Each structure stands twice: as structure tokens, then as C-alpha cells.
Amino acid sequence: MPKLDLSQIPFQGGSAYPGKLAEATAGRFAQRVGDAGGLTHYGVNIVRLEPQGMSSLRHYHMEQDEFAIMLSGTCTLIDDDGEHEMQPGDCAAWPAGEANGHHLVNNTDAPATFLVVGTRTPTETGYYSDIDMMVKDDENGFAFTRKDGSPLTADQIGDDND
């Protein structure tokens, strides 16, 4: 049946970011509605940001388009052009390969939600605007490195064992 029961799709927290970098998105929870509907060519998620929550570290994609529309609350879109208030109905789009690092931050005292849609490709490379980090995604999963491909340092990820 194509109709999805949102009450049966859990919001999930957590991050693939290594070490202490994962703490940046502690207030982000995603409801993977595209997965629940069996979609394979693009991802569709409802993201809830708790007060002071951040959607991600500022990043951009080389192979994947990304689109977001605010559903409830207010967030601040921060990109290379500055800060932009986003309220319900406001949209933003990031074409693949456009080097405009972006993320949404909830600077209010109430939760906010937005719908995000993104292309799914067999491989992907993403870059992080504010730190020396790159991610590659392929059949083996996520691999985070410095932008030149060298390993992240213990200082960058807060790992005293490296």
C-alpha cells in the first residue's frame, strides 16, 4: 500500500561522523519515510531538530542533489552566502557539484521539522566547509578523511588512541 503511516515510522538519532564530531548533531532525528516506502533512487526524510540542534556539519555533495522544505518551526540556513531564516513552506535546493557548504540550525526554543529529499548514487564524495574533512560513500560505507585523502587526526575527532 503506498500510503505510509507516519506514526509507525520511528525517528532515529545518531550520526556517521567519527568521534567527537558526532556530538554536533545530537539534537537531530530523522524519520526515514522514503526507506519505509521502498524508494531506492532517492532518499526522503523528515528531520526534527530539537532546540539548538544542527542538521549536519556544513557540507556539500559532488554527485547528489539535495532539496529541503520547512514543515514546522523556524531554522536558520547557513551557507556560503550567509544566514537565511527558514519558516514553514520555505525551500532550499543544492545541486550536485555546487560547492556551497550548508546546514540548518534550530536557534529557537521549540522543535522544528523539515522534509529533505536527496539523490541516491552508488558512490558519493562530500566536503565539509568549516573543517578539513571529506567523506566518500560506496558499497563499503562511509570513509571520512582529510580533504587530501589522508587520515583524520586524533585531534580532529577527539580520539586519544590514534
Secondary structure, DSSP 8 states (H G I E B T S, - for coil): -----GGGS-EE------GGGGGGGTTEEEE-HHHHTT--SEEEEEEEE-TT-BSSSSEEESS--EEEEEEES-EEEEETTEEEEE-TT-EEEE-TT----BEEE--SSS-EEEEEEEE--SSEEEEETTTTEEEEEETTEEEEE-TTS----HHHHT-TT-
